[in-house]
Amino acid sequence: MADNPQVNPRASIVSTRAMIIRTDESFIEDADRHRNAFYREFYDPLDVSHVGIVKLATRQADTNSVLAVLRTGARGAMEARDLEVMSALIPRWDAAVRVNAALEGEAATLVASGLEALSTPAFVLNRFGRMVALTAAGETVLMRGSPLRLNRSGGLSATEPSNALRLRKALDAVLSLADAVIRPVILQDADGPIVAEIARLPRGLHDTGQGAAAILILARQTRSASQVMELLREAYGLTTAEAEVAVALLAGRAMEEIASLRRVRVQTLRNQLKSIFARLGVSSQAQLVAKLSRIVGVPSP
């Protein structure tokens, strides 16, 4: 709603000419301003009642760059001298945004280049979820159109509808965080399940949102038992006990051996197995092992 000019008059700045300062008077009459819900409920309580705002000439991807100088009610609206100073600084601000955007783009390219040595499909995303760089293997995936494709906004989408919502939620969750985190997602592919690991990169001090914010890596590789357990908990919602049982079956242990190691009855183990089957969408032990093998391989010790 904040970017809708009918709700927030200041949002009209994106449709104006670049490099020209606008004030509130450019968007709304003073009498209407005091009746506007967005001013009353947002700007006035935050005491940012007045603004000098400009759309910069530099655009990043399909996003406008906007600079605003906010003033309190006590300071009042910007006067002629204030506008003159701001006008003199605008070219420098625009140049700074342009340089920062170039550096962010270079950083994204360097991240992708560093992943090339792994021959892994990898995609570098900005804070808005748009792809800003990719590896050669990632390009092959997009050309094939499975399990990922590029959507109209330049972001990544899962090809299969069953994967789309799961991937979207994981991307939104990771990109909303400021701290580094890794979240796995299981995607169904024509060649079997594949793991998409989404890693949040540390946010820069002057991050505009257009640089490298996260990496999505597609992987079919052997993992340690603890990594497999973590993956099963994150991707399928297994409990720790259920994940341990699944890993033990994947390692080739018999039910009786697992029950003895866990000091539980075989019937208790069978009850846990039913829950595992339901969560992974299989109906037999053989199907479970086959599915896990396609996803993670045989876990290393």
Order of alpha helices (4+ residues) and beta strands (2+ residues): beta-alpha-beta-beta-alpha-beta-beta-alpha-beta-beta-alpha-beta-beta-beta-alpha-alpha-alpha-alpha-alpha
